[in-house]
Amino acid sequence: PLQASAAAKCPPNPVTAAAAAAAAGNATNFVPAQSILTAHYSSHDGFLEPGELLRGAAAVLAPAGVRCVAVQGGLDPICPPRTALDLVAAWPAAELRLVLGAGHSMYDPGIASELVRATDALRDAAPWGFHRAACRLVPLFGVCLLLYFKP
């Protein structure tokens, strides 16, 4: 009873109301929070200095023995293949798989297929045994990174 009376006094949450309206097909101006956050970070270069992320990956992940397979769409208009090439230049041990006919989405059949093949290859090559909990798919600046941490 107390919760119901308190809820009745609170104004409706505009984000929740807009999301509900969007789900019902009644909204014309609802923008999901993820889109706003992505635009904010992208317009500020992720709040990183030029090359900082690549240098960090090379300096921290590579010496720790983290295996990396980068899967990139060759026709990605949002994050061109140059981003994946820059990653491999900074982290030479990273493996690049360029899917020529694919675009930006990791749900593209070619990219999804390549991610499965990369996961299978990491499983087969793990000298200490493969642990699913140690494998992470990280979409980063348009490149799908499949990272395998030694458990």
Disulfide bonds with the S-S distance in Angstrom:
none
